[in-house]
Amino acid sequence: MHRNRIVLHVDMDSFFVEVERLNDSSLIGKPVIVGGSPESRGVVCSASYEARRSGVRSAMPMARAMRLCPAAVVVRVGTSDYGHYSRQVRETLQSFSPLVEMQSIDEGYLDLTGAERIHGSPMQTAQKLRDAIWERVRLPSSCGAGPNKLVAKVASACCKPRGMLWIPHGGEAEFFAPLPIRRLPGIGPSLAAQLEAMRIRILGDLQRAGLERLCEALGGMAGAELFERAHGRSQSPVCPEREAKSVSKETTFHRDVADRDTLEAALSRHCEHVAHRLREIGCRAHTIQLKLRYADFRTITRSMHFDSATDNDREIYRAVKDLLIKELSPNARIRLIGASASGLTDAQWQLDFLDEERREKNRRLDQALDNIKERHGFQSILWSESKKTNEKNGK
């Protein structure tokens, strides 16, 4: 580990709630829940700290959240343009360091190694950064600083809301020791139950359990990684995004596939990935491409051009599906299938007046789905075509 490494984790406080409050000041000071409909088995996307005091948490079923906090004001996710505010936060982070990695729509890492002469100490930098975000978008944030991404993330979680915490090199294990095991990223309910059965309840217990015992109980690699992380040791670097020239997703099947429904389902899933990534980086594509590799390893690509660039997964899927139908022969057996988008542009929608209403509906739907996926994982919500097959059949 680099002894002088300084990583800052910036986490926006109740991001979705605070964005909604910017657009509706009547929500300020009230318990607010942003999420899906309780009637349709929706989940909590974000909860204000007033609602959290009643036990409401992200990813909780909305019906349960309303039972815990019946006075809460519910705002349907997707009401506001969260991506607009996220992009401004990202640009603010990039003004402090060229090494910025956005972890999700509302959090990111900065590598500040060697930047002390410019911005000052980690705490001074954190304060300047929080002030800059507030000045630009009027959204509150918390900052954790440490010698790596893991420690910085845990530090920011421990000082929320609107706090700052710096864990210097050498203090990682001591900082982690009294924390509950669920504070460590990667320890979910199942692993937590397994560890608690071993009488491991805080990270200090995990540190004292020893490498040999953890490897025996959890397996060599898993046990060793958990032991290292419990001491606050991690080598994961801050990886800034590079300008993308194309976005793609493909699957190599374990067995050659001839079933058209399976192929279309995999393709639909890939188009969701591609479109989601396009929206994430603020781009739209003019060119869509299908890639097929047959059982005999012959590989072909087919493409089509959109006059008006798109980032809508259904538009992309319909185009690539048409290419698949034209190319696929009755007895063809497919080893690999993929979809890609190129000819990227960050231009705004090129709307014509007859199509404006449909485009706007698609944009709002895409935004709502993206928000759910970013908070709860890509597979938390998929189009029906994508669910006809399980991508575990591929690699």
GISUL-V663332 format. One record per residue. N is the residue number from 1. SS is DSSP state (helix for helix, strand for strand, loop for the rest). PSI is psi in radians with two decimals (* if undefined). D_CENTER is the distance of its C-alpha to the mean C-alpha in Angstrom with 1 decimal. Layout:
n->(N,N)
ss->(SS,SS)
psi->(PSI,PSI)
d_center->(D_CENTER,D_CENTER)
This chain:
n->(1,2,3,4,5,6,7,8,9,10,11,12,13,14,15,16,17,18,19,20,21,22,23,24,25,26,27,28,29,30,31,32,33,34,35,36,37,38,39,40,41,42,43,44,45,46,47,48,49,50,51,52,53,54,55,56,57,58,59,60,61,62,63,64,65,66,67,68,69,70,71,72,73,74,75,76,77,78,79,80,81,82,83,84,85,86,87,88,89,90,91,92,93,94,95,96,97,98,99,100,101,102,103,104,105,106,107,108,109,110,111,112,113,114,115,116,117,118,119,120,121,122,123,124,125,126,127,128,129,130,131,132,133,134,135,136,137,138,139,140,141,142,143,144,145,146,147,148,149,150,151,152,153,154,155,156,157,158,159,160,161,162,163,164,165,166,167,168,169,170,171,172,173,174,175,176,177,178,179,180,181,182,183,184,185,186,187,188,189,190,191,192,193,194,195,196,197,198,199,200,201,202,203,204,205,206,207,208,209,210,211,212,213,214,215,216,217,218,219,220,221,222,223,224,225,226,227,228,229,230,231,232,233,234,235,236,237,238,239,240,241,242,243,244,245,246,247,248,249,250,251,252,253,254,255,256,257,258,259,260,261,262,263,264,265,266,267,268,269,270,271,272,273,274,275,276,277,278,279,280,281,282,283,284,285,286,287,288,289,290,291,292,293,294,295,296,297,298,299,300,301,302,303,304,305,306,307,308,309,310,311,312,313,314,315,316,317,318,319,320,321,322,323,324,325,326,327,328,329,330,331,332,333,334,335,336,337,338,339,340,341,342,343,344,345,346,347,348,349,350,351,352,353,354,355,356,357,358,359,360,361,362,363,364,365,366,367,368,369,370,371,372,373,374,375,376,377,378,379,380,381,382,383,384,385,386,387,388,389,390,391,392,393,394,395)
ss->(loop,loop,loop,loop,loop,loop,strand,strand,strand,strand,strand,strand,loop,loop,helix,helix,helix,helix,helix,helix,helix,helix,helix,loop,helix,helix,helix,loop,loop,loop,loop,strand,strand,strand,strand,loop,loop,helix,helix,helix,loop,loop,strand,strand,strand,strand,strand,loop,helix,helix,helix,helix,loop,loop,loop,loop,loop,loop,loop,loop,strand,helix,helix,helix,helix,helix,helix,helix,loop,loop,loop,loop,strand,strand,strand,strand,loop,loop,loop,loop,loop,helix,helix,helix,helix,helix,helix,helix,helix,helix,helix,helix,helix,helix,loop,loop,loop,loop,loop,strand,strand,strand,strand,strand,loop,loop,strand,strand,strand,strand,strand,loop,loop,loop,loop,helix,helix,helix,helix,loop,loop,helix,helix,helix,helix,helix,helix,helix,helix,helix,helix,helix,helix,helix,helix,helix,helix,loop,loop,loop,strand,strand,strand,strand,strand,strand,loop,loop,helix,helix,helix,helix,helix,helix,helix,helix,helix,helix,loop,loop,loop,loop,loop,strand,strand,strand,loop,loop,loop,loop,loop,helix,helix,helix,helix,helix,helix,loop,loop,strand,helix,helix,helix,loop,loop,loop,loop,loop,helix,helix,helix,helix,helix,helix,helix,helix,helix,loop,loop,loop,loop,strand,helix,helix,helix,helix,helix,helix,helix,loop,helix,helix,helix,helix,helix,helix,helix,helix,loop,helix,helix,helix,helix,helix,helix,helix,helix,helix,helix,helix,loop,loop,loop,loop,loop,loop,loop,loop,loop,loop,loop,loop,loop,loop,loop,strand,strand,strand,strand,strand,strand,strand,strand,strand,strand,strand,strand,loop,loop,helix,helix,helix,helix,helix,helix,helix,helix,helix,helix,helix,helix,helix,helix,helix,helix,helix,helix,helix,helix,helix,loop,loop,loop,strand,strand,strand,strand,strand,strand,strand,strand,strand,strand,strand,loop,loop,loop,loop,strand,strand,strand,strand,strand,strand,strand,strand,strand,strand,strand,strand,loop,loop,helix,helix,helix,helix,helix,helix,helix,helix,helix,helix,helix,helix,helix,helix,helix,loop,loop,loop,loop,loop,loop,strand,strand,strand,strand,strand,strand,strand,strand,strand,strand,strand,strand,loop,loop,loop,loop,loop,loop,loop,loop,loop,loop,helix,helix,helix,helix,helix,helix,helix,helix,helix,helix,helix,helix,helix,helix,helix,helix,helix,helix,helix,helix,helix,loop,helix,helix,helix,loop,loop,loop,helix,helix,helix,helix,loop,loop,loop,helix,helix,helix,strand,loop)
psi->(2.35,2.08,-0.42,0.14,2.34,2.05,2.35,2.27,2.14,2.16,2.11,2.35,2.10,0.95,-0.93,-0.68,-0.80,-0.59,-0.74,-0.63,-0.54,-0.62,-0.19,1.64,-0.28,-0.25,-0.25,2.27,-0.13,2.71,2.15,2.40,2.18,2.18,-2.81,-3.01,2.33,-0.53,-0.43,0.51,0.63,2.90,2.83,2.20,-0.70,2.57,2.46,2.84,-0.44,-0.68,-0.58,-0.50,-0.34,0.03,0.07,2.37,2.74,2.57,-0.02,2.48,2.38,-0.64,-0.73,-0.70,-0.69,-0.51,-0.65,-0.62,1.30,-0.34,-0.05,2.56,2.16,2.23,2.21,2.33,2.45,0.00,-0.66,2.92,1.43,-0.60,-0.61,-0.80,-0.64,-0.71,-0.66,-0.63,-0.80,-0.77,-0.61,-0.76,-0.72,-0.31,-0.23,-0.47,2.49,-0.25,1.52,2.26,1.95,2.12,-0.58,-2.97,-0.38,0.33,2.65,2.85,2.56,2.36,1.98,0.22,2.19,0.04,0.11,-0.61,-0.44,-0.86,-0.20,-2.82,2.89,-0.70,-0.67,-0.70,-0.75,-0.75,-0.75,-0.72,-0.79,-0.70,-0.69,-0.70,-0.77,-0.73,-0.63,-0.77,-0.03,0.72,2.38,2.67,2.88,2.61,2.32,2.40,2.52,-3.10,-0.08,3.03,-0.69,-0.90,-0.70,-0.71,-0.78,-0.66,-0.74,-0.62,-0.54,-0.26,0.21,2.62,2.73,0.69,3.09,2.49,2.29,2.18,1.84,2.84,2.30,-0.27,0.16,-0.91,-0.70,-0.68,-0.73,-0.56,-0.82,-0.04,2.54,2.61,-0.50,-0.21,-0.37,2.08,2.34,-0.25,1.79,-3.03,-0.72,-0.86,-0.65,-0.73,-0.69,-0.73,-0.69,-0.56,-0.39,0.20,0.60,1.88,-0.47,2.87,-0.45,-0.66,-0.69,-0.68,-0.74,-0.29,-0.55,2.62,-0.76,-0.78,-0.73,-0.70,-0.66,-0.68,-0.62,-0.16,2.65,-1.00,-0.80,-0.75,-0.73,-0.73,-0.73,-0.68,-0.78,-0.81,-0.59,-0.41,0.07,0.40,2.23,2.45,0.07,2.12,2.83,2.09,1.70,2.58,2.48,2.77,2.17,2.42,-0.39,2.85,2.32,2.83,2.32,2.82,2.33,2.05,2.58,-0.57,2.52,2.44,2.28,-0.30,2.12,-0.65,-0.72,-0.75,-0.75,-0.63,-0.76,-0.70,-0.70,-0.75,-0.73,-0.68,-0.60,-0.78,-0.84,-0.83,-0.70,-0.74,-0.68,-0.80,-0.59,-0.66,0.09,0.58,2.81,2.75,2.45,-0.45,2.30,2.39,2.44,2.41,2.28,2.39,2.14,3.03,-0.51,0.21,0.10,2.27,2.31,2.72,2.52,2.43,2.86,2.75,2.35,2.26,-0.68,2.02,2.58,2.71,0.37,2.17,-0.59,-0.64,-0.76,-0.76,-0.76,-0.70,-0.81,-0.59,-0.71,-0.71,-0.68,-0.79,-0.71,-0.57,-0.54,2.14,2.75,-0.65,0.22,2.44,2.21,2.30,-0.61,2.48,2.45,2.84,2.51,2.77,2.37,-3.00,0.84,2.53,2.58,0.29,2.72,2.92,2.31,1.35,2.47,2.73,-0.55,-0.45,-0.02,-0.75,-0.77,-0.73,-0.72,-0.70,-0.75,-0.73,-0.77,-0.67,-0.81,-0.76,-0.73,-0.76,-0.71,-0.74,-0.72,-0.76,-0.69,-0.55,-0.58,0.18,2.60,-0.65,0.02,-0.46,2.16,2.72,2.67,-0.62,-0.55,-0.25,0.01,-0.29,2.79,2.18,-0.11,-0.27,-0.22,-3.02,*)
d_center->(26.2,27.0,29.1,28.4,24.6,22.9,19.2,17.9,14.7,14.3,12.7,13.6,15.8,15.2,13.5,14.0,17.4,18.5,17.8,19.8,22.5,22.8,23.8,25.9,27.7,29.3,26.1,26.6,27.8,27.3,25.0,22.3,19.8,17.2,16.4,18.1,21.8,23.5,25.9,23.5,21.6,18.7,16.4,15.7,12.6,14.1,17.6,19.9,21.7,24.8,23.3,21.8,25.3,26.2,23.7,20.9,17.4,13.9,13.7,17.5,19.6,20.8,24.3,24.3,22.7,25.6,28.1,27.0,27.0,29.3,29.7,26.1,25.5,23.0,21.1,19.5,15.9,16.0,19.2,18.2,16.6,13.4,12.5,15.9,15.5,12.1,14.0,16.9,15.2,13.9,17.6,19.0,17.2,18.5,21.9,22.1,21.0,20.5,18.2,14.9,11.4,8.5,5.9,3.9,6.5,8.7,9.0,10.3,13.1,16.5,19.3,22.4,24.9,28.2,27.3,29.4,32.3,30.3,28.3,30.1,29.0,25.4,26.3,27.9,25.0,22.6,25.0,25.5,21.8,21.4,24.5,23.4,20.2,22.5,25.1,23.0,20.9,22.5,19.3,19.6,17.5,18.0,18.3,18.8,20.6,21.7,22.7,19.3,15.6,16.1,18.9,17.4,14.4,17.0,19.3,17.2,16.6,20.4,21.4,19.5,20.4,21.5,22.5,22.7,23.3,24.3,25.0,27.3,27.8,29.9,28.8,25.6,27.4,29.4,26.5,24.6,27.9,28.2,24.7,24.0,22.4,19.4,18.5,17.6,14.0,14.4,17.4,16.9,19.8,21.6,21.7,22.6,25.5,26.7,26.8,28.5,31.1,31.8,32.3,29.3,27.9,26.9,25.6,29.2,30.3,27.8,29.1,32.7,32.1,32.5,31.1,33.6,33.1,29.3,29.7,32.4,30.4,27.0,27.9,28.5,25.1,23.1,25.8,26.0,22.4,22.3,25.5,24.3,21.1,23.4,25.4,22.5,22.8,20.1,20.4,16.9,17.3,15.3,14.6,14.8,14.0,17.2,18.5,17.9,21.1,19.7,16.7,17.6,17.0,19.9,21.2,24.4,26.0,27.9,30.8,31.9,31.1,33.6,32.3,31.2,29.1,27.0,26.6,25.7,23.1,21.4,21.7,20.2,17.1,17.0,17.5,14.5,12.4,14.4,14.4,10.7,10.6,13.7,12.5,9.5,12.3,14.8,17.1,19.4,21.4,25.2,25.6,24.2,25.4,26.0,26.6,28.8,30.4,33.4,34.9,37.3,34.5,35.4,32.4,32.3,30.0,30.6,29.2,29.7,29.4,28.2,30.4,27.7,24.3,21.5,17.8,18.5,17.8,21.1,23.1,21.7,22.4,25.8,26.8,25.7,27.3,30.5,30.5,30.1,33.0,35.2,34.7,34.7,38.2,39.3,39.6,36.7,34.7,31.2,29.7,26.5,24.8,22.3,21.2,20.5,20.5,22.4,24.6,21.6,22.3,20.7,23.6,23.5,24.3,27.8,28.9,32.4,33.9,34.4,30.7,29.1,28.7,27.1,24.6,23.7,23.2,20.9,18.9,18.5,17.6,14.9,13.4,13.7,12.2,9.1,8.7,9.3,7.0,3.8,6.0,7.8,6.8,8.2,11.6,11.8,13.5,15.3,18.5,21.7,22.6,19.5,20.6,24.1,23.3,21.1,19.3,20.4,23.7,22.3,20.9)
